[in-house]
C-alpha cells in the first residue's frame, strides 16, 4: 500500500493568493461593476485551489497577483461553479 504525498497548492510559488469574498463583499463587487455572478470568469469547485480554500458553488474569490511591471498587485475575480460531468 503506497501513501499519497499531500501537497499544499497554496504554498507553491506560482499560485497567487486566493481570498473568498463574503456575501456582502460579493454584492458590493457586482453592484460596483453592474454585473451578475455569471458575468465573472469561472473557477470550478474541484479545482485544487478551490478545494484548498473551501470554496463552494456560488462563492466568489479574489485572486491577487503581484505585478513586477505595473502596480503593486492586480485583483482578479472568479465565481465558483460545479463542473458538468
C-alpha positions, -999 to +999 in steps of 0.1 A: +000+000+000+015+033-011+009+066+007-001+096-014+020+127-009-001+156+001+009+189-015-003+223-003-010+240-036-014+274-018+023+274-009+035+269-044+054+300-058+033+301-090-001+301-072-013+336-065-032+345-033-069+334-033-094+350-009-130+341-006-154+371-005-182+374+019-218+376+006-217+414+013-184+419-005-198+399-034-229+421-036-207+452-035-185+439-063-215+430-085-231+464-078-199+483-085-194+468-119-232+464-127-228+428-135-243+395-124-225+365-109-223+346-142-205+375-159-174+367-139-150+341-151-154+306-136-134+286-111-145+250-108-154+236-074-130+207-080-100+230-088-072+222-063-071+258-051-109+259-047-107+228-026-079+242-005-097+274+004-131+256+009-149+274-020-184+261-027-207+267-057-218+303-058-189+317-039-167+344-054-130+346-048-105+374-053-071+364-068-043+388-060-013+386-083+019+406-077+029+426-106+066+433-114+059+457-142+029+479-132+011+485-099+019+465-067-008+439-073-037+431-096-070+417-085-090+391-105-124+377-095-138+343-102-171+327-093-172+290-082-194+266-101-198+229-103-182+211-132-206+194-156-200+156-157 
